[in-house]
Amino acid sequence: MRPEWSKNPAVVALGGGHGLSASLSALRLMSDRLTAVVTVADDGGSSGRLRDELGVLPPGDLRMALAALCDDSEWGRTWSAMLQHRFRSDGELDNHAMGNLLIVALWELLDDPVKGLDWVGKLLGARGRVLPMAAVPLVVEADVRREPHQVRPGRPAAETVIGQSRVAVTDGRIEQLRLVPSDPPAPDEAVDAVMEADWVVLGPGSWYSSVLVHLLVPDLAQALHDTSARKCVTLNLAADGGETAGLTAVDHLEALHKHAPSLRIDAVVADPSAVEDVSQLHEAAGRMGAHLLMRQVRRGDGTARHDALRLAAAYRDVFENVLGDV
């Protein structure tokens, strides 16, 4: 237990999309020493179009992380809404997010993705820093196996699915995940943040295409193994309709262990409503060196979304070593 850290811990959150936004929205309520290390493999929508046309990192997940770090003031709410605003037209601007265009414009002006993101953070008054997990755009590949009832024309029993947008919605069981290139450089700032952190938070989010991909960036994976930071896994509230369809909470932890077998985890946060067998999850967490913390972190409206205040309270208990179930 390190009580001095609980007041304003240095935390690195790994992920992308709505899952990372959920963890950041909670973490910014308890610390301003935050760093989001964000996937850069998106190949769909506005991000994919900008990536293909300009050869830049896909900005969408980075944009969402910045929006989540805006505070709840009029300034923060306004700039967060601006970042997330999407144009609607019959022309080339249709469905582009304003924040994506702002980020890419700064990248072109400064010729430095990290500096560009830092400048956007300054404009927003963001409560933390947002960094890409790799310095080059990535492609996600997944070896997928399907059950006999899932096999049909165009969907064989086994195939390699290419591209984050396709992996996210695949209907088979993902057996192995890869990145192209296989050894992308991680920004020094991201590696340093992991090495200097008190806690690293993985998840929630699209388990394979947004969370586990961080473990495949060699420099980042090495830092996660070498750092003295403690590590907390936040499990999802429901299996995705695509890449994790049919997976249990235990399956999620076993997938993480398969892709990083020597990575020690210190805590696992799970909502009781999303756990099929508590005793099995306790055992799976224990095999990774982790304590299991059961907390109600779901929103009260019944949706499969995390409540920022409840999740912040769960993280506080983890960081302060209050590990009894509630």
C-alpha positions in Angstrom: 0.0 0.0 0.0 1.3 3.4 -1.0 -1.0 5.9 0.6 0.8 9.0 -0.6 -0.1 8.0 -4.2 -3.8 7.8 -3.5 -4.1 11.6 -3.3 -2.9 12.4 -6.8 -1.4 9.2 -8.4 0.4 9.2 -11.7 -1.8 7.0 -13.9 -1.4 5.7 -17.4 -4.6 4.4 -19.1 -4.3 2.1 -22.1 -7.1 1.5 -24.7 -9.1 3.4 -27.2 -12.6 4.4 -28.2 -15.5 4.5 -25.8 -13.8 2.1 -23.3 -10.8 4.4 -22.8 -13.2 7.4 -22.5 -14.9 5.6 -19.7 -11.7 5.0 -17.7 -10.4 8.6 -18.3 -13.8 10.2 -17.3 -13.4 8.4 -14.0 -9.7 8.9 -13.5 -9.8 12.6 -14.1 -12.0 12.9 -11.1 -9.2 11.7 -8.8 -6.0 12.8 -10.4 -4.6 15.3 -12.9 -1.4 13.3 -13.5 -3.0 11.3 -16.2 -1.6 9.9 -19.5 -3.7 8.1 -22.1 -1.8 5.8 -24.4 -4.1 5.3 -27.3 -4.4 2.7 -30.1 -3.6 4.0 -33.6 -5.0 1.2 -35.7 -8.4 2.6 -36.7 -9.1 2.1 -40.4 -12.7 3.1 -40.7 -14.9 6.3 -40.8 -13.4 9.7 -40.6 -10.1 8.4 -39.1 -9.6 5.9 -41.9 -10.3 8.4 -44.6 -7.7 10.9 -43.2 -5.2 8.1 -42.6 -5.5 6.9 -46.2 -5.5 10.3 -47.8 -2.8 12.0 -45.8 -0.8 9.2 -44.4 -1.2 10.3 -40.8 -2.0 8.4 -37.6 -5.7 7.8 -37.4 -6.9 10.6 -35.0 -10.3 9.3 -33.9 -9.3 7.4 -30.7 -6.9 10.2 -29.7 -9.7 12.7 -30.2 -12.1 10.8 -28.0 -9.4 10.5 -25.2 -8.9 14.3 -25.3 -12.6 14.9 -25.1 -12.9 12.6 -22.1 -10.1 14.6 -20.3 -12.1 17.9 -20.6 -13.4 19.0 -17.2 -17.1 19.6 -16.4 -16.9 23.4 -16.8 -18.6 25.4 -19.5 -15.2 25.7 -21.3 -14.6 22.0 -21.0 -18.1 20.9 -22.1 -18.0 23.3 -25.1 -14.6 22.2 -26.4 -15.4 18.5 -25.8 -18.6 19.0 -27.9 -16.5 20.8 -30.6 -14.1 17.9 -30.8 -16.8 15.3 -31.1 -18.9 17.4 -33.6 -19.4 15.6 -37.0 -20.3 17.4 -40.2 -23.3 16.3 -42.2 -23.4 17.1 -45.9 -23.6 15.6 -49.3 -19.9 16.4 -49.9 -16.4 15.3 -48.8 -16.8 16.7 -45.3 -19.7 14.3 -44.5 -19.1 12.4 -41.2 -15.7 14.0 -40.6 -15.2 14.9 -36.9 -14.1 18.4 -36.3 -11.6 17.2 -33.7 -10.0 14.9 -36.2 -9.4 17.8 -38.6 -8.0 20.0 -35.8 -5.6 17.3 -34.7 -4.4 16.5 -38.2 -4.0 20.3 -39.0 -1.7 20.7 -36.0 0.3 17.6 -37.0 0.9 19.1 -40.4 1.9 22.5 -39.0 4.2 21.1 -36.3 5.4 17.8 -38.0 5.2 16.1 -34.6 2.2 14.0 -33.5 3.1 14.3 -29.8 3.5 18.1 -29.9 0.3 18.4 -31.9 -1.7 16.5 -29.3 -0.1 18.5 -26.5 -1.3 21.7 -28.2 -4.8 20.4 -28.5 -4.7 19.5 -24.8 -3.6 23.0 -23.9 -6.5 24.5 -25.9 -9.0 22.3 -24.2 -7.5 22.6 -20.7 -7.4 18.8 -20.6 -6.7 17.2 -17.3 -3.9 15.0 -18.6 -1.9 14.1 -21.6 -2.8 12.0 -24.7 -0.2 10.0 -26.6 -0.3 7.5 -29.4 0.8 3.9 -28.6 3.0 3.8 -31.7 4.6 6.4 -33.9 3.3 4.9 -37.2 -0.2 3.8 -38.3 -0.9 0.2 -37.5 -2.9 -2.7 -39.1 -4.5 -5.3 -36.8 -4.6 -8.9 -37.9 -6.5 -11.6 -36.1 -6.6 -15.4 -36.7 -10.2 -16.4 -36.2 -11.8 -19.8 -35.7 -15.6 -20.3 -36.2 -17.9 -22.9 -34.9 -19.7 -25.1 -37.5 -22.9 -23.1 -37.2 -21.1 -19.9 -38.0 -19.6 -21.2 -41.2 -21.2 -20.0 -44.4 -20.1 -18.7 -47.8 -17.5 -16.0 -47.4 -17.0 -17.0 -43.7 -14.8 -20.1 -43.5 -14.1 -22.1 -40.4 -10.7 -20.4 -40.1 -9.3 -17.2 -41.6 -7.1 -14.2 -40.9 -9.2 -11.0 -40.5 -7.3 -7.9 -41.5 -8.1 -4.3 -40.2 -9.3 -3.0 -36.9 -12.8 -2.2 -38.2 -13.2 -5.8 -39.4 -11.6 -7.4 -36.4 -14.0 -5.5 -34.1 -17.1 -7.0 -35.7 -15.8 -10.5 -36.5 -18.1 -13.3 -35.5 -15.5 -16.0 -34.7 -13.3 -16.7 -31.7 -10.0 -14.8 -32.0 -7.1 -17.1 -31.3 -4.1 -14.9 -32.1 -3.6 -11.2 -32.6 -0.9 -9.5 -34.6 0.2 -6.0 -35.7 1.6 -4.8 -39.0 4.3 -3.7 -38.8 5.2 -6.2 -36.1 7.8 -4.0 -34.4 6.4 -0.5 -34.5 8.3 2.2 -32.5 6.5 3.5 -29.5 6.9 7.2 -28.7 9.5 7.8 -26.0 6.9 9.8 -24.1 4.6 6.9 -23.9 7.3 4.5 -22.7 8.5 7.1 -20.1 4.9 7.6 -18.9 4.6 3.9 -18.2 7.9 3.6 -16.5 7.2 6.6 -14.2 3.5 5.7 -13.4 2.2 4.6 -10.0 -0.7 2.7 -11.7 -1.4 1.5 -15.3 -5.0 0.8 -16.1 -5.9 -1.6 -19.0 -9.5 -1.6 -20.3 -12.4 -1.4 -20.5 -13.0 -1.4 -24.3 -12.9 -3.6 -27.4 -10.8 -6.3 -25.8 -8.7 -7.4 -28.8 -8.7 -4.4 -31.1 -8.3 -1.6 -28.5 -6.8 -3.1 -25.3 -4.7 -6.1 -26.1 -3.0 -4.5 -29.1 -0.9 -2.4 -26.6 0.8 -5.6 -25.5 2.0 -6.2 -29.1 4.1 -3.0 -29.4 7.5 -4.2 -28.3 8.8 -1.1 -26.5 5.5 -0.6 -24.7 5.2 -4.2 -23.7 8.7 -4.2 -22.3 7.9 -1.1 -20.3 4.8 -2.7 -18.9 6.9 -5.6 -17.7 9.8 -3.5 -16.4 7.8 -0.7 -14.7 7.3 -0.6 -10.9 3.8 0.6 -11.5 0.9 -1.5 -10.3 -1.5 -2.7 -13.0 -5.3 -2.7 -12.9 -7.5 -4.4 -15.4 -11.1 -3.1 -15.8 -13.4 -5.6 -17.3 -16.2 -4.8 -19.7 -19.9 -4.7 -18.7 -21.0 -6.9 -21.6 -19.4 -8.9 -24.3 -19.2 -7.0 -27.6 -21.5 -8.2 -30.3 -18.5 -8.8 -32.5 -15.0 -9.7 -31.4 -15.8 -10.9 -27.9 -19.3 -12.4 -28.5 -19.8 -15.3 -26.2 -16.7 -14.6 -24.1 -17.0 -14.7 -20.3 -15.2 -12.5 -17.9 -12.7 -15.3 -17.3 -12.2 -15.6 -21.0 -11.2 -11.9 -21.2 -8.5 -12.4 -18.5 -7.3 -15.6 -20.2 -7.0 -13.8 -23.5 -4.9 -11.1 -21.9 -2.7 -13.8 -20.2 -2.3 -15.6 -23.6 -0.9 -12.4 -25.2 1.3 -11.4 -22.3 1.9 -14.6 -20.2 4.6 -13.0 -17.9 2.7 -9.7 -17.2 1.7 -9.4 -13.6 -1.6 -7.8 -12.8 -2.3 -6.4 -9.4 -6.1 -5.8 -9.4 -9.1 -6.6 -11.6 -12.2 -4.5 -11.4 -15.5 -6.2 -12.3 -19.2 -5.4 -12.0 -21.2 -8.3 -10.4 -23.8 -8.1 -13.1 -21.1 -8.9 -15.8 -19.6 -11.9 -14.0 -20.9 -15.4 -14.7 -19.0 -17.2 -12.0 -17.3 -15.2 -9.3 -15.2 -18.1 -7.9 -13.8 -18.9 -11.4 -13.0 -15.2 -11.9 -11.2 -15.0 -8.5 -9.1 -18.0 -9.5 -8.3 -16.5 -12.9 -7.3 -13.2 -11.4 -5.2 -15.0 -8.8 -3.3 -16.9 -11.5 -2.2 -13.5 -12.8 -1.2 -12.3 -9.3 -4.3 -10.0 -9.0 -6.9 -9.3 -6.4 -10.5 -9.2 -7.7 -12.5 -6.1 -6.8 -16.3 -6.5 -7.3 -18.0 -3.1 -7.5 -21.2 -1.8 -9.0 -19.8 0.5 -11.7 -22.6 0.3 -14.2 -24.8 3.3 -14.9 -28.2 3.3 -13.2 -30.1 3.3 -16.5 -29.3 -0.3 -17.2 -27.1 0.3 -20.2 -23.7 -1.4 -20.6 -21.8 1.8 -19.8 -19.6 2.7 -16.9 -20.7 5.4 -14.5 -17.8 7.8 -14.0 -18.4 8.4 -10.3 -18.8 4.8 -9.5 -15.8 3.7 -11.5 -13.7 6.5 -9.9 -14.8 5.2 -6.4 -13.7 1.7 -7.5 -10.3 3.0 -8.7 -9.9 4.9 -5.4 -10.4 1.6 -3.5 -7.9 -0.2 -5.8 -5.3 2.5 -5.4 -5.8 2.7 -1.6 -5.8 -1.1 -1.3 -9.4 -1.3 -0.1 -10.1 -4.6 -1.7 -13.1 -6.0 0.1 -16.2 -6.7 -2.1 -19.2 -4.4 -1.9 
